[in-house]
Amino acid sequence: MSKSPTLVQGTLTLLILKILELDPRTGWAISQRLRQMSNETLQASHGSLYPALHKLEHEAWIRGKWQTGDGARPTKIYSLTAAGRRQLEVERAEWTKLSSAVNGILKSA
Amino acid sequence: MRWMQELLLKIRAVLFRSRVEREMEAEFAAHLDAETRDLIARGLGPSDARRRAAATMGRIELIKDDCRDSRGTAFWEHFRQDALFGLRLLFKNRTFTAMALTTMALAIGSTTAVFSVVDGVLLRPLPFRAPERLYFATFLNLRGHFDVMRSQSKLADYASYMGVQTFNLRGRDWPERISGSQVSANFFRVLGMAPQFGHDFAPDADRRGVTHTAILSHAFWRERYGGRRDVLGTQMVLNDVPYEIVGVMPDGFRFPSPEAAFWVPMTLDPRAIGDYWGISVCWTFARLHDGVPPQAARSELRAWTTRVHGMFPWRMPDSWGADTTLQPLRDELVAGVRDRSLLLLGAVVLVLLIATVNVANLMIGQTAARRAEFALRVSLGATPGRLARQLLTESFMLAIAGGVLGISLAFGFLALLKQLLPADTPRLAEVFIDRGIVLFAVAVSLASGLLFGTLPAWRARSQNLRPRLSRMGTRTDAVLVISEAAFATVLLVGAGLLLRSFWTMMHIDPGYRVQSVVTAQLSPDRTTAASLDKTLALFDAVRGKLGSYPGVTNVAAMTQLPLSVELIANSCAIEDHPRPPAAPQFVLWTTGVTPQLLETLGMRLLQGRGFTAADSKDTGLVVLVSRSMAEKFWPGRSPVGRRLRMVWQQDWRTIVGVVDDVKAYTLKGPPDWVDGQIYLPLTQVSAPPQGLALVALVGNDPSAFEQSIPRLTREVCSTCAVSKVARMATVVSAAAAAPRSLAWLVGGFAFIALTLAAAGIYGVVSHGVSRRTRELGVRLALGASPGKVAWLVVRSSLKQVMGGAAVGLAAAWAMAHWIASLLYGIGGHDAFSFLTPPIALVGVGLLASLLPMIRAARIDPARSLREG
């Protein structure tokens, strides 16, 4: 449940898309990757991860597929769609612009 | 592609909700599993690991809700929930559902049926090619005028027809009287219609000296010729003249009237001056050429009409042609029924509104009963908006179900309506329920659903914010009762006016005998009809034959029956009322009668003498005038001995008597351009009549005589056609067909409205008693008498009914001028019709409150206090 430090609104989408850019993963794997990538500093609560995943799926940026692996339980694997790939570029560009702008303000202040 | 994935997921989320939910659960379970395994791998014990994993997962139900929201289908999911819940409720409360559905279905069904008539008669384009370019030429009624326009117009094609006339159709044994229409040769071409078989009239078919041709209507062709194609080229003999059948029109072509069994060309012959420039009236319409604005065509018509004024062989009044212009053909054709149809639509819409209010009322009763459920839902976190939505969903479901039922009822109602409406309603056969009408019904259902759902929904919101309900509740009740009473009052006033007007019409003294009189139309062959002497001899023979039938005491004849909606008018000069040379003379309605007519029909002679057998073509010309004409021209003096003449004749006719007015032409009397009515002896009419209306006075039951008339007549004249055999009472009743059907239909709607209003008032009062049980109990416990408590219950609703009635009366008063043109014998502001509805409503309101009042008076204080 810990939310610290809080994810900036909207960055979760960017991060999910970025994580799925390399290969398809389950929701749990995404949450693990999120933690690792940020050296354990970013912990997206599952309370926001899964709704975000479902939202992205409904936006058709990612696609969920059920797989029955060697284990007994079927798991849902998310992968990036072509539209998602384009969206990732859009979000990345926007983030770069935003962060450089914020950095600029912080430096000048 | 992307939108397809989006759409598929949304549809899936709504339709396969449980599967989507299961998948979500499975996904979370898989997540927990993976997390647990990971923790075990990091060295935790299985049960600790499971606990930690669950803890990091957080409140799973909240996450689920967020996930559901993220599907973007929350609206539809809620709708699904509401709809399913509503459906269960509707099935559970069967009485409520049955009442609401019946009310809505009846109201929507009748509204749809009436609207389909309005649509089919008034709104739908005429079934001709490019009907929007067709215009009716008003006051273009002379063949010469039409002929000039047809040959001279550069902007439009003019065509003409002569209404529907009857002809003697020669049969195997004796002639039959059938209806047909004389039309200009280009009639069908201008309408953009062509025969289904055969060919159209030749372009010169309306000139003198060409072969006579005829085109049959589809219905007549099927009925008379068994639908055989080889009828083309054969002959039919009309008024003893052979016509070659050249074509058959397609099914459904019914212009200018469904009665027309065939069309034959009219004759346009400039040498026949009387026919060409006067006497018979024709109706003219025009098809504007592409791109011609109506205004341009109107100016052209006016310019030519001015020139035509100078072409007349005699001097026309200066005002002639001033009103000639072009109007859209459809508007002109249905002008006579527009007011009636719209009135009917207004009446049925009022019924629909009352029905809607009633259902709203029923729903409010329902929601009051569901207060516990709503309270529970609010405490579980439902917002007032969510509750309102639940109620709206339920009312929409009711409305749609009511609409579907209503549409199926509408088919039956429309069939019934077609029976009840006067048969001469134009285009009635073209009325049917199509996709557009169904869409209309669906829209009406949804609108009424919104209407009757909004009030309870709005009330449910306020109710839950303030659990103890208060003024808000009574205020909505008041709105319901007041509006119901107001709508019902308007309808009752309208129905009262129409019924009273109809009653007046039926009970007025027509000025002639209605009982024991049998009439028939006698149409002799061409040679007889062309000679007055032969016609008179024929009548004497027929009179001898019919007069010898047992029970027949009198037989007479006249040129037109009193209510035939036909009149022969003559321009007459009156000796002591000279007119300036340029001014038009007086238009007098002229009827030729035999000496026995006054006695046979029971018409009253007020002054002077009637005609006798001595008045022949060789004696002095005599004339009788009607009372109103006598009063108009010779007020306070006797007209007997004064003289008048037809403008185109030299001989003066002397007035020998005054006859009381009769209801003739229509029950409302002749058109207002008629200056007076005169009667001539049949021996002295200026032209031989084309037929005679026989009038017989029968002492005993006339039905056997009625059946014998055609046979008896044929015995003396095998070439005569006999038609329209009917009792005078039937003729009078048929003349009142339109006001009767309108009065009964609107009266029926008013009755339904009154019943609905009674049910609504009962609902409100009864609901009020249940709501106030505790308060009334306290009053009774403190010593109020049961009568006083009962009065308390009824007082407020009675006030509301009266308030509503007052509003309704004011509205009806303001709208009365619309209905006035449809009334007979009474004004639009007839006091009786305005006084009865409020009394009836209050009476019905009291009656409806009776049961709840008794219930209120019998409240047991002890019990009500314990339970409240």
Interface residues (C-beta under 8 A of the other chain):
Chain A: M1 T26 G27 W28 A29 S31 Q32 S45 H46 G47 S48 Y50 P51 A52 H54 K55 E57 H58 E59 A60 R63 W66 G71 R73 P74 T75 K76 T81 A82 A83
Chain B: M1 R2 W3 Q5 E6 L9 K10 E23 M24 A26 E27 F28 A29 A30 H31 D33 A34 E35 D38 A55 T56 M57 G58 R59 L62 I63 D66 C67 D69 S70 R71 G72
